[in-house]
Amino acid sequence: MKSSKRLTKQEIVNRIVNWFNTHPRELVNYKQVSAEIGATSQVNKLLVNDVLGTLQADDFLIEEDRGKYRLNGLGTVAVGTFERKSNGKNSFIPEGGGNPIFVAERNSMHAMNGDRVKVQIFAKRKRRDPEAEIIEILERARHIFVGTLEVQRNYAFLIMDSKILANDIFIPKDKLRGGVSGQKALVKILEWPERSKNPIGEVVDILGEAGNNNTEMHAILADFGLPYKYPENVEKAADKISLEIPKSEIKNREDFREVLTFTIDPKDAKDFDDALSIRKQKNGLWEVGVHIADVTHYVKIGDIIDKEAYKRAISIYLVDRTIPMLPERLCNQLCSLRPNEDKLSFSAIFEMNDNAEVKNYHIARTVINSNRRFTYEEAQNIIETGEGDFKDEILILDKLAKRLREKRFNAGAINFDRYEVKFEIDENGKPLSVYFKESKDANKLVEEFMLLANKTVAEAIGKVPAKQKAKTFVYRVHDLPDPEKMENFAEFIRKFGYKIKTTGTESEVSKGINKLLDQVQGKKEQNLIETIAVRTMAKAKYSIHNVGHYGLAFHYYTHFTSPIRRYPDMMVHRLLERYLSAGRSVPEAKTEEECKHCSAMENTAAMAERASIKYKQVEFMSDKLCMKFDGVISGVTEWGLYVEINENKCEGMIPLRDLDDDYYEFDEKNYCLIGRRNRRKYNLGDPITIKVARANLERKQLDFALCESEE
């Protein structure tokens, strides 16, 4: 590293630190260090000597002999996950928790985002953030990336949709698979030579022309490592399953075919997971059956359909399509509880009084025949008008559901009743309008009975006498909110004039949250405060370790009611069958591993769903450039303001560089930007008028500009 020019003190510090970190065992004097870092002039050598003394005072170096220095300790070797950023601010996340540690690009070994790596953590200097160097890549997270091809005469590049890598992927001409410029493709990285700026890859699949709706939806799925087509061999295996139910199977089940039963689902649903039955008993109690599709009767542990379902773990709901967990023959035909067809089900059957108090229950395998398929809209109309098919039964179920809901909230359940953003889409996938789907009484009717079934099944297995160990089971758990997050939330809402209790019993805190959510109804800050309240909560997940469900105020809770679209529900059905037949407990470690996989896939699917909504929002706004909209500041960051438009909830950003009337600084604690000169503030939650400046579909990004009145 020869250098005849005069180096600054900071350059010398950086070179010395890097040299010692990569030569941790060397014992050297200032002349040797000067030669190693290229500080050859007399002035530079004097600076080197000065810096060595400072680094020794910082405990970064040890002076072993007079004038001879060595790194203070070899640093610690640790294992964890690598997070790559396109801006070069990569970090290492230690396994088992701990703060992220910076990894410079030169020390990254070209690790990919999410790779499991071994690092050496450098000796830390006083008042400086720690750094690490990757010494081994233990496990690759992904090799396949999505982007748009740019083809030259003898080679090509993949320009990536997501900025995970700082550099594009180089593709030799013979690895293109016929791809041409402008097509979306999946590219697998083959190698990344140590001294090469770009990784080298090959095309594994061509998705289609960029901008085409199918192409873009498939690209979103592929970008998250999710499947966008169903394997033929799995579909063929499903096609071989008989539609006929053997008489011997019916004989072994409780027969509900003569009991009034119906389904209530979205109007575009085809996979009917659940049905409700109701009849009055001689003792004056209501018998309510929650009947769930018996998927595991058809899908056996370890078969080809089961393996594919486990891999997927969940059905994915993008803006315009469903990517099912199970083959279509199973999810839309065999297992779907369609009207006027005999269907096998797994049921929780309750005896309850008019006050919705459960006096008795049992869990059984059943056979049903649904009398009617209702849409939510049809059931809602019956609740509102008192007229329609099976009106008496629906009104009774609605009354019982409302009592169950009331009791749940009295026990401390949190009322997160938020709307969903939906799009009206034409046959080509183009969004025509935005509307908001709200949960009405018909939705809540179904929800309450599903919650009751899930809770009851979890209690049936998990609730055991004192000093007796419960058998291994799959729970849906939701931990208490982090106290620090709750304090930050309380501080934030004080700016809007609200107060919340952050300490006390679980019930007191949750009731305080409910009171706040009631207070913000109809206010301009409603959506903002609801969003941040959700972020303050812990994330629900699957686990064998039952810590209860804080949000629902249940001590025991599981997922039993949607086996067509969730693998954990299939696991629960199998465990129920085993334990109801007095089977032994299953191994804990394997079951917990499966729970973690399902939780991870659920999170990934949610991110893909959000990406598809974001894409459609940008597409919807792309023909509205320069139009003005009223909105609210929904996010404040060091790079700009996020603004959500009131009328359609589309979110875009005003880049900080475009706020050019002053130099704005980010106040992280108070969620605002403050002008250094004029002291103007942009606060989270402030109303604001914007115009649409740019719509970038590739990046799923909307850029807004302040309107003149705001400026």
Buried (B, 14 or more C-beta within 10 A) or exposed (E): EEBEEEBEEEBBBEBBBBBBBBBBEBBBBBEBBBBBBBBBBEEBBEBBBEBBBBBBEBEBBBEEEEEBBBBBBEBBEBBBBBBBBBEEEBBBBBEEEEEBBBBBEEBBBBBBBBBBBBBBBBBBBEEEEBBBBBEEBEEEBBEBBBBBBBBEEEBBBBEBBBEBBBBBBBBEEEBBBEBEEEBBBBBBBBEBEEEEEBBBBBBBBBBBBBEBBBBBBBBBBBBBBBBBEBEEEBBEBBEEBEEEBEEEBBEEBBEBBEBBBBBBBEEEBBBBBBBBBBBEEEEEBBBBBBBBBBBBBBBEEEEBBBEBBBEBBBBBBBBBBBBBBBBBBBBBBBBBBBBEBEBBBBBBBBBBBEEBEBEEBEBBBBBBBBBBBBBBEBBBBBBEEEEBEBEEBBBBBBBBBBBBBEBBBEBBBBBEEBEEBBBEBEEEBBBEEBEEEEEBBBBBBBBBBBBBBBBBBBBBBBEEEEEEEBBBBBBBBBBBBEEEBBBBBBBBBEBBEBEBBBEEEBEEBBBBBBBBBEBBEEEEBBBBBBBBBEEBBBEBBBBBEBEBBBBBBBBBBBBBBBBBBBBBBBBBBBBBBBBBEEEEBBEEEEBBEBBEBBBEBBBBBBBBBEBBBBBBBBBBBBEBEEEEBEBBBBBBEEEBBBBBBBEBBBBBBBBBEBBEEBEBEBBEEBBBBBBEEEEEBBBBBBEBBBBBBBBEBBBBEBBBBBBEEBE
